């Protein structure tokens, strides 16, 4: 219960400066004569553009309580200021349920949000594999939507992400801990380590 309260507190207390400093256009882009300095405008554009990323993630855990779960996330993440990241995503759950020899697939749809902090980021390192390398701590909360859901749940994640900030073709890799609070009769709660790969 305490862990769930901590997750909810972190998700609800996102900083009010999410879209704050560093994003506003520089007034020097246009001088007193009305001339637009496109070089400065271009720098501002990329400063804003580089803060947004679309992400597609496939996440796996080992089987528990006769259920093999897979979670898939599709959404956006923004770096509003400093090392902080905030994200929102659509969640698709697919699970192989196999109690006592029976096998069937379960599906659910949901939404989620995340809050992250870059614990380490290497800038301008002379070694290519270390240049712009990032380690990020990210917590996530998600829940199933109403309607036709085979599994109703609340999901709580805490994981470490490893990725290269500059080279977006290189995927993320994540390892973390996951709690799935099942709201469906006959399916127990799950607590497990998870691994995921994310494409940008």
N, C-alpha and C positions, 0 to 999 in steps of 0.2 A: 504494500500500500504506500509506504514512504517513497519507494522508487517511482511509482506512478505519479505521485504528487510532485516530485522533483521535476519529472519530465514535463508535466503540464505547466508548472511554474516557469520553466525555461522557455517553453513555447509561447506562453502568454505575455512574457515580459521582454519581448523583442524591443530593442531600442527605438525610441521615437525619431531618431535621426537616420532611419534606414535610407531615406532618399536625400540625405543631407549633403554634407560638405564634399567638395570635389566634383560635383556634377553640374553645377551652374555654369553657364557660358561666361567667358571672360569678357568684360566690357571693352577691353582693348581690341577685340576683334573688329570693331567698327570705329573709325576715328571721327574727329569733329566734322570732317567734310562728307561723311557718309560712305567713305570707301571701306569695303569689306576686305579684311586680310584673310585670304583663304587658307594660308598656311596655318594660322592660329585656329581657324575654324575646323580644319582637318584634324589638328591635334586634339581639339576638344571632342570631336566626333569619336575618335578612336579611344579617348580616355573614357567616354561613356560606354562605347561599344564593348570594350574589353572587360567591363564589369558584369556583363550579362552572358550567361551560357545556357544552352539547352542541353539536357542530359537524358539519356536512356539507359536504365540500369537493370541488370538481371541479377537476382539475389537468391542464394541457395543455403539451406541448412540440412542437417542430417535428419533422418526419419525419427519421429517421436509419436508414441501413443497411436500406432497404426496409421500415421499420416506423414507423407513426404511432401513438404511444402516448397513452393517456388513463389517468389514475389517479384513483380516487374513494375518499375517506376518510370514514368515519363513526365518531365516537367522542366522548369527553369530555375536557375540559381543566380542570385545577384550578389556582388561584392560591394555593398553600399559605402563602406568606409573602412580604412585600415585593413585588418585581418579578418573582419567579420564577414560571414556569408549567411544568406537567408534564402530559403527555397520553398517552392510549392510544387506538388506533383499529383498526377493521376496514378492510382495503384490498381494493378490487376493481380489477383491471387489465383494460382492454379495448384491444386493439391491432389495427390493420388492417395485415396483412402482405401485401406485394405484390412478391415477387421475380419479375422477368422476365415481367411481364404477369399473373401469377397473383395472385388476390386472395382472401384468407380472413381471418376474424377469430380472434384468440387471446384467451383469457380465463384469469385466474388469481385466486385468493383468497389473502389474506395478513393479517398482523397487524403493527402498528407502534407505536412509542413516540416521544415528542418531548420536548424540553427547550428552554424559551425564557426569554428575559430581556428585559424592557421597557426599551429604551434611552432612550425619551423618553415621557413622558405629561403632557399639559397638564391641569391641574386648575382648574376654576372660572374659565376664561378668559371674558372678556366677549363674545367673538365666538362665535356659535352653532356655526359650522363647525369651530372650533378647540377647543371645550369638550370635555374628556375624550378628546381625540385621542391615539392611542398608536402608537408605532413599536416593533415587537418583533422581535428576532433569535431565530429558532427553528431548531433542528437536529432532524432526524428520521431514524430508522432503521426500515426495514420489510423483511420477507422473506416469500416465498411459503410457503404451507402445502403439505403433501404431498397426495397424491391426484391428482385430475384437473386438472392445471395445464398449460396449453399453454406457459407461460413460467415457468421457475423463476429466481428473481432474489434479489439483495440490493439494496435501495434506500437511497441516502444523499442527504439534502436539507439545504441551508442556505439560508434565505430571510429576507427582510424582510417583515413583516406590517404593514399599515396599516389601522387600524380605530378606531371610536369605542367606548370602553369602556362608556358608559352606554346609548346607544341601540342596543339589540341587533337592531333590525330592519334596521339598516344593515349590509350584508355586509362581510366582510374582503376585502382584496385583497393578494395576495402575489406577489412576484417573487424568484426565487432561482436557485440552481444545483443541478442534479440529476445524480447518477451512478447508473446502473442496471447492476449487475454481473450479467450474464446467466449462468445455469447450464445453459442449453439449447443443445444442439448446433445449429449453423447460424444462430444469432442472436447477433450481436456485442454487446459492451458499448456503452452509450449515455452520452454526456456532453452536457448541453444546459442552456440557460436554460429556466425554466418559469414559467408564470403560473397563478394559481389564484384562484378565487372561493369564499368560504366563507359559509354561512348558519348562523345560530345559532338 
